[in-house]
């Protein structure tokens, strides 16, 4: 695995642990963050045997969100000249930021987010793209952009209404208020609240280990189907499921499961094939 400015990555027992590692800067999402995140996830998918990713953080807060230097960097976004061209440049930058966070959905293995302290603005956009979210009792979340005078633009307003009731999401978006770990749990946004950061990591790693013990082909099929079903009708999703099953289902993993259960052992499954680019080895 390469080294990163914004992330520390460890892979063990089929679990990739990705930690935001800039606590002195409140793990704000600077230019390097947006560049490194999709590369990090694709490196894990391509070059490791990981079957699940856990994203956690260091320090008091999960992340303070977008580092405003991203929008003030004249190399990224020249703020002058023809308004039409400036607008087109801003649109392209926002699309690139959106694509960076969408990598959590696009990677074929589950991504679990373990959140402590503040999960603010762009950080909320990010965890909305995870498969499941867990937090410590001191966690809080906010659609901070509204309070700053702009509309959240990299995923929260598109994904959060699929995860929580519309009326609540609208209130949170219009007010920009904080919502607590307990409120997030009651609304179904997070799966579980843990008493401390240490308990949070232990709990989420335990869930990741359960996922990693299952057939990776079955798990990636679940993620593919759930993502597709979220954005399509039931009828279309059922047809896609039938097509997927006709191409991907083989009895090998089921037979390994049955044999292992009969012998009261853990089944050992073959890893998925590495993801390679068109012209890679």
C-alpha positions in Angstrom: 0.0 0.0 0.0 1.2 3.5 -0.7 1.5 6.1 2.0 -0.9 9.0 2.3 -0.9 12.5 3.8 -4.4 12.3 5.2 -4.9 8.6 5.9 -3.2 5.8 7.8 -4.1 2.3 6.3 -3.6 -1.1 7.9 -4.9 -4.4 6.5 -5.2 -7.5 8.7 -7.5 -10.5 8.7 -9.3 -9.3 5.5 -10.2 -5.9 7.2 -8.8 -2.6 5.9 -8.7 0.0 8.6 -8.5 3.5 7.1 -7.9 6.3 9.7 -8.1 10.0 9.1 -4.8 11.1 10.6 -4.7 14.9 10.8 -6.1 15.5 14.3 -4.2 18.8 14.8 -6.2 20.1 11.8 -9.4 18.5 13.0 -9.1 16.1 10.1 -10.4 18.8 7.8 -10.8 17.7 4.2 -8.0 19.5 2.3 -7.0 19.1 -1.3 -4.9 16.0 -0.6 -7.9 14.4 1.2 -10.1 14.6 -1.9 -7.4 13.3 -4.2 -6.3 10.5 -1.9 -9.6 9.1 -0.7 -10.6 7.4 -4.0 -7.1 6.3 -4.7 -6.9 4.8 -1.2 -10.1 2.8 -1.6 -9.1 1.6 -5.1 -5.6 0.6 -3.8 -7.3 -1.5 -1.1 -9.6 -3.1 -3.7 -6.8 -3.8 -6.1 -3.8 -4.6 -4.0 -5.0 -6.3 -0.8 -7.1 -9.2 0.4 -9.5 -6.9 2.3 -13.2 -7.9 2.3 -14.4 -4.9 4.3 -13.2 -1.3 5.0 -13.5 0.5 8.3 -13.1 4.3 8.2 -12.3 5.9 11.5 -10.6 9.0 12.8 -8.1 10.3 15.3 -8.3 13.0 17.8 -11.3 14.7 19.4 -13.4 15.0 16.2 -14.1 12.7 13.3 -13.7 15.6 10.9 -14.4 19.4 10.7 -15.4 19.0 7.1 -14.3 20.9 4.0 -11.1 22.8 4.3 -12.0 26.1 2.7 -8.6 26.2 1.1 -10.1 23.9 -1.6 -12.3 26.7 -2.8 -9.8 29.5 -2.3 -7.0 27.8 -4.3 -6.7 29.8 -7.5 -5.2 26.8 -9.2 -8.3 24.8 -8.6 -10.8 27.6 -9.0 -9.8 30.9 -10.6 -12.1 33.5 -9.2 -12.1 36.0 -12.0 -12.6 36.5 -15.7 -15.7 35.5 -17.7 -18.5 34.5 -15.3 -19.7 31.7 -17.5 -16.3 30.1 -17.6 -15.9 30.6 -13.9 -19.2 28.9 -13.3 -18.3 26.0 -15.5 -15.0 25.6 -13.6 -16.9 25.6 -10.3 -19.3 23.0 -11.6 -16.5 20.7 -12.7 -14.8 21.1 -9.3 -18.0 20.1 -7.4 -18.4 17.1 -9.7 -14.9 16.0 -8.9 -15.5 16.3 -5.1 -18.8 14.4 -5.5 -16.9 11.6 -7.4 -14.4 11.4 -4.6 -17.0 10.6 -2.0 -19.0 8.3 -4.4 -15.9 6.0 -4.3 -17.3 4.7 -1.0 -20.3 3.4 -2.9 -18.4 2.3 -6.0 -15.8 0.1 -4.2 -17.2 -3.4 -4.3 -16.6 -4.2 -0.6 -18.6 -2.8 2.3 -17.5 0.4 4.0 -18.3 1.0 7.7 -17.8 4.4 9.2 -16.9 4.7 12.9 -17.5 8.3 14.0 -16.5 10.2 17.2 -16.9 13.8 18.1 -18.0 16.2 15.4 -18.9 15.0 11.9 -19.4 18.3 10.2 -20.3 19.5 6.7 -18.3 17.6 4.2 -17.6 14.8 6.7 -21.4 14.2 6.9 -21.5 14.0 3.1 -18.8 11.3 3.3 -20.4 9.1 5.9 -23.7 9.2 4.1 -22.0 7.3 1.3 -20.8 4.6 3.6 -22.7 1.3 3.9 -23.2 1.6 7.6 -22.5 4.1 10.3 -21.6 3.7 14.0 -20.7 6.4 16.5 -19.6 7.1 20.1 -21.9 8.8 22.6 -20.1 12.2 22.1 -20.7 12.3 18.4 -22.8 14.9 16.7 -23.6 15.7 13.1 -24.5 18.9 11.2 -25.2 20.1 7.7 -22.9 23.1 8.4 -23.0 24.5 4.9 -26.4 26.2 5.4 -25.1 28.1 8.4 -22.1 29.3 6.3 -24.4 30.7 3.6 -24.2 27.9 1.0 -26.0 24.7 0.0 -24.4 21.4 0.8 -23.2 20.1 -2.5 -21.3 16.8 -2.3 -23.9 14.3 -1.3 -25.8 14.9 2.0 -28.9 16.3 0.4 -29.0 13.5 -2.1 -28.3 10.5 0.2 -29.6 11.5 3.6 -33.3 11.5 2.5 -32.8 7.8 1.7 -31.5 7.2 5.2 -33.8 9.3 7.4 -37.4 10.8 7.2 -37.7 13.6 4.7 -39.2 16.0 7.1 -36.3 15.6 9.6 -33.7 16.0 6.8 -35.4 19.2 5.6 -35.4 20.6 9.2 -31.7 19.7 9.6 -30.8 21.2 6.2 -32.8 24.4 6.7 -31.6 25.1 10.2 -28.0 23.7 10.1 -28.4 22.6 13.7 -26.5 19.8 15.3 -28.1 16.4 15.8 -26.7 14.1 18.5 -25.6 10.5 18.5 -28.8 9.5 20.3 -31.0 11.3 17.8 -29.1 9.8 14.9 -29.7 6.3 16.4 -33.4 7.0 16.9 -33.7 8.1 13.3 -31.8 5.0 12.0 -28.9 7.0 10.6 -26.4 5.2 12.8 -26.7 1.5 13.6 -25.3 1.7 17.2 -24.0 4.2 19.7 -21.0 3.2 21.9 -19.9 4.7 25.2 -16.4 5.7 24.1 -14.1 5.9 21.1 -12.3 2.7 22.2 -15.6 0.8 22.5 -16.7 2.2 19.1 -13.6 0.9 17.4 -13.8 -2.5 19.1 -17.5 -2.9 18.2 -17.1 -1.9 14.6 -14.1 -4.1 14.1 -16.1 -7.0 15.5 -18.8 -6.3 12.9 -16.2 -6.0 10.2 -14.8 -9.4 11.2 -18.3 -11.0 10.9 -18.5 -9.6 7.4 -15.0 -10.8 6.5 -15.9 -14.3 7.5 -18.6 -14.6 4.8 -18.2 -15.4 1.2 -16.8 -12.2 -0.4 -18.7 -13.0 -3.6 -22.0 -13.1 -1.7 -21.2 -9.9 0.2 -20.3 -7.9 -3.0 -23.5 -9.2 -4.5 -25.4 -7.8 -1.6 -23.8 -4.4 -1.9 -24.4 -4.3 -5.7 -28.1 -5.2 -5.3 -28.7 -2.8 -2.4 -27.2 0.1 -4.2 -29.1 -0.7 -7.3 -32.4 -1.2 -5.5 -32.1 2.2 -3.7 -32.1 4.0 -7.1 -34.5 1.8 -9.2 -37.9 0.3 -9.0 -38.6 -3.0 -7.4 -39.4 -4.6 -10.8 -36.2 -3.4 -12.3 -34.2 -4.4 -9.3 -35.7 -7.9 -9.3 -34.8 -8.3 -13.0 -31.2 -7.1 -12.3 -31.0 -9.6 -9.4 -32.0 -12.5 -11.7 -29.4 -11.5 -14.3 -26.7 -11.1 -11.6 -27.5 -14.5 -10.1 -27.5 -16.2 -13.5 -23.9 -15.0 -14.1 -22.4 -14.9 -10.6 -24.0 -17.7 -8.6 -22.0 -20.8 -8.3 -22.5 -23.6 -5.7 -18.8 -23.7 -4.6 -19.1 -21.3 -1.7 -22.4 -22.8 -0.5 -20.8 -26.3 -0.5 -17.8 -24.9 1.5 -20.3 -23.3 4.0 -22.3 -26.5 4.5 -19.1 -28.6 4.9 -17.7 -26.2 7.4 -20.9 -26.1 9.5 -21.0 -29.9 9.5 -17.5 -29.9 10.9 -18.1 -26.9 13.2 -15.4 -24.9 11.5 -15.1 -21.6 9.8 -15.4 -21.9 6.0 -12.4 -20.6 4.0 -13.4 -18.8 0.8 -11.4 -17.7 -2.2 -10.8 -14.0 -2.4 -12.3 -12.0 -5.2 -10.1 -11.4 -8.2 -8.1 -8.1 -7.9 -9.5 -5.1 -9.6 -7.2 -4.2 -12.4 -7.2 -1.4 -15.0 -7.5 -2.3 -18.6 -3.8 -2.2 -19.3 -2.5 -3.5 -15.9 -1.0 -6.9 -15.4 
